[in-house]
Amino acid sequence: MIIILKPSATEEQRQHIIEKIESLGLRPNVSVGVKRTVIGVIGPEDVVRSVPLEAFAGVEKVVPILQPFKLVGREFKEEDSVVQVGDVRIGGRKFVVGAGPCAVENREMLLETASFVASCGAAVLRGGAFKPRSSPYSFQGLGEEALKYLAEAREKTGLPIVTELMDPRDIPLIEKYADMAQIGMRNMSNFALLRELGGLSKPVLLKRGNMATIKEFLMSAEYIATNGNFNVVLCERGIRTFETTTRNTQDLSAVPVIKQLSHLPVIVDPSHATGRRDLIEPLSKAAAAVGADGLLVEVHPSPETAMSDGPQSLTMPQFAQLMKNLAPVARAVGREF
């Protein structure tokens, strides 16, 4: 349920409502919009409905939230959310591109890649320190050593860094080194981990599971928000279908659908969606055209020698060409680039 306050509602009236909600063992979540202040009430429905909230001074109306995702939905907050990652704003007018290698393999490769993508206009550096692999014998990442390299790359380029988090025990390392925690598709439904992210001081990039519906995707974001962290960016990275010519199927329809249902920013990962570098540019353009707030793209100085996901990694010249060709598309749909 949400309580919509009158524009004339005073701080004293708002605080009185919040105190009443808390006295009933319910949790208030306040969203201050451009025109209205909204208080979301989370708790057992029978308790919520037992209180005549409409009678409180300063209340304009009380509206039930019909969607199961209460806090990340448009019913709770009409305006688009903007998530701050370092000095970068995701969800505003600017179309944001994050780029870098799938995995941090060594210091020299990372610094070379970071410097190049920054020179081409990338706003965020991506790189995996912990790698979830299907085989236990595959390269699993360098761990804290990779995080140190990422922090050095940030210092040299100014790019904030996003890296994948797989284990709650590694949260202190993410807090120490990273600007944003990425939750991969395998952990989208790891609800214990998602709850822990509610207490993270950094924003979260949440990837859609490859078998997840949009409703399930948003409910995973709800786990993070309901535990206190509203700084969530959603990432459509392809879903599994019967098609075999691509690694996954890029569900671009998810972008405008999620935009209707949720106030959270949405970006697209065409690298993992297709598994093919030749398809990254056309899908990146399409992502901008359907309203995505940005991209996450894999770039490697030598994809043929990459320790993970070489076939879907752009070469440096290909990334430079992508950024050049993407700019007019983004601007055509009213985005800054």
Buried (B, 14 or more C-beta within 10 A) or exposed (E): BBBBBBEEBEEEBBEBBBEBBEEBEBEBBEBEEEEBBBBBBBBEEEEBEEBEBEEBEBBBEBEEBEBEBBBBBBBBBEEBBBBBBBEBBBBBEBBBBBBBBBBBBEBEBBBBBBBBBBEBBBBBBBBBBBBBEEEEEEBBBBBEEBBBBBBBBBEEBBBBBBBBBBEBEBBEBBEEBBBBBBBBBBBBBBEEBBBBBBEBEBBBBBBBBBEBEBEBBBBBBBBBBBBEBBBBBBBBBBBEEEEEEBBBBBBBEBBEBBBEBBBBBBBBBBBBBBBBBEBBBEBBBBBBBBBBBBBBBBBBBEBEEBBBBBBBBBBBEBBBBBBEEBBEBBEEEEBEB
